[in-house]
């Protein structure tokens, strides 16, 4: 059995700083790492579904890496709207393989009994999500190459509206394009997102869709 752990919306600040002046996000991530490390069996993979840091700065990513040092399981991550691709890629390349360049931080991780596809839905300068054509093409190939195994698709922005006015307009804006690719594989696919800072689950294009709560704080 494949076990994958999800962390989302850590919003790590520079050392000694609190998110929004009140939230100790570093302590929250440290507790999450301890929780994952205590799992038995250990996860085959840990995925962070975006907003790893709060402002996208190199100092924040360095702090993030320090906090993740004790994590024993393999790690993968996709950017959220608070991340910046360049600093994220530079920092995480020390922990997991990422394609070089300035394009979307997309990846495919093959596990013995599953495939995990990370898609970068971040938009430079925007809070909303959008998948680029290259990301959609990568997903199409990834779904076709291993038709006999379950596939988990990880992205930051949910492709659904959940009647949260302050968040719905900033979700994935080309959800239809994602749905067209997922629908033929819905029975073996699942989608893991973040961004909303609350727990939710539904079905999208025939696939189970789960939204993880924010590690840093809740949006009520």
N, C-alpha and C positions, 0 to 999 in steps of 0.2 A: 504494500500500500504506500502511495506517495503522500507525504505530509508537507504542506506549504504554509508558512506563517506569514501573515500580512501586518505591516505597520504602516500608518499613514499620518501625514500632516504633523510632523514633529516640530516644525518651525523653530529650529535651533538658532539661538542668537550667539553673539560673541561671548567668550567666557565672562561670567559675572553679570551679564545683562538678562533682564526678564522680558519676555514677550508681552507687549501691551502694558509694560510697566508693572505687571503683577504675576505673570505665569512663569514658573520655573520649568521651562521645557527641557532643559538638560537633565534635571532630576527625573522627569517623566520618561525620557528615553532610557536613562540608566535603569529604571525599574522595569521597563519593557524588555530590555536586554536580559536582565536577571530572570524574568519570567520565561522568556524563550529558552534560555540556557537550562532552565529547570525542567523543561519538557522531556519526557521519556516515553517513546523514542524521540530523538532529536529530529527537527524538520530537515527535509531534503533541501529546502531552500527557504530563505526569508526574502520577501519582497517589500519594498517601501514604495507606496503608491503616490508619491509626489509631495511637494512642499517639505522637502527635507530640512531646509533652512528658511529663515524668515525674510532675509533681504537679498540673498544671492551673493554675498561677499565671500572672498577667499578665507577670511578669518572665521566666518561661520562654518564653512565647509571643513576647515581644519579642526574646529571644535567637534563637529559631527563625527569625523573620522576617529578622533580620540575616544569619543563615547562609544563607538562601535567596535573598538579594539577587542573587548572581552567577548563579543558575539562569536560563538563557535560555528554556527551553521554558515553555509555559503550565502552570499548576499547579492541581490540585484535591486535596482531602483529605476524609476522613471521620474522625469521632472514634473513639477506642478507649476502653477502660475507665480509662486514666490521664488522659484528657482531660476538660475541663469545657466544656460547650457554649457558655456565655456568653463566657468569655475566648477560646475558639477562634474563635467567630464574629466577635468584635470584632477580633481580630488578622488573620484571613485575609481579611476583607472588603476589606482594603487591597490584596490580591493577586488575588482572584477573587470573582466575584459569588456572594453567598449570600443566601438569603431571610432577612429580619429575623424577630425573634420569639424565643420560648424553646423552640420545639418541636425535633424532630429536625433535624439538619443533613444534609438530603437534597438532591440536585441531579441534573440531567440535563445532560450536555455533548454537543452534537451536533458530530461531525466529518464531513467530506465522505462518507466511506465506512463510518462506524461510529457507534454511539451508546454513550455511557458513562453508567452510572447509579450514583450514589453513595448508599449507604444507611447511615444512622446506627443501628448496633446497640448503642450504649452504653446502660447503665442507671445512673441516678444512684445512687451509693452502692454499686454492685455490680460485681463483676469479670466476671460472665457477660454474654452477649449476648441481646438480644430486639429484634425488629423491631416497631415500633408499627403499628397499622392504617393510619395515614396514610402510612407508608413503604411498606407493601405495596401500597396503592392507587396510589401514585406509580409503583411498578415495573410494576404491571399496565397502567397507561396508557402508560408508556414502551415497553413491549414491543409494545403494540397499534398505536401511532402510526407506527412505522417498521418494518413487517414484512419489508422487503426488505434490511435491512442487519444485519451482525453487532452483537451487544450485549455489552459487558463490564459486569458487575455488580461493584462494589467495596464491600466491607464489612470490618469488622475481624475479627469472630468467625466462624470456620469453621462451616459447618452440618453437620459430620461429626465423628465420634469416631475418633481415630487411636491408641487404646491408649496414651495418655499420661496416666496416672491423675491427676497433679496439674493437668492442663489440661483434660481432656475435659469435666468437669462445668461448666467456665466457658466452653464454646463456645456457639454459638447455640442457644437453648432452644426456639425455635419454627421449627426447620428444616423441619418438615412444611409449614408455611404458605408458606415460600419455595419449596419444591420443587413445590408445586401450581401456582405461577405460572410457574416456569421450565420444567417438563417439556414443555409444548406447543411450546416454542421451543428445546429443548435443542440441536438441530443447529446453531443459529446463535448460541448463547449461551456465554459463558465467565464464570467467577467468580474474582475475585482477593481474597484475604484475607491477614491477618497473624496476630497474637496468639500464635502458637505458638513464635515465635523459632526456627524451623527450616524447612527446605525440604520440601515435600510436594506431591504432585499425585495426583488421583484423578478420578473422574467422579461428579457429583451431579445427580440428576434429568435425566440425559442430557447435561449440560453439563460441559465441562472445568473442573475446579476446581484452582487453584494457590494455594499458600500460600508467601508470601515469607519468607525468613529475617529475623530481627531485625537491624536495622542496628546496634543498640547492643550486643547480646550474644546468645549462644546458650543455649537451654534444653536440657539434656542428659537 
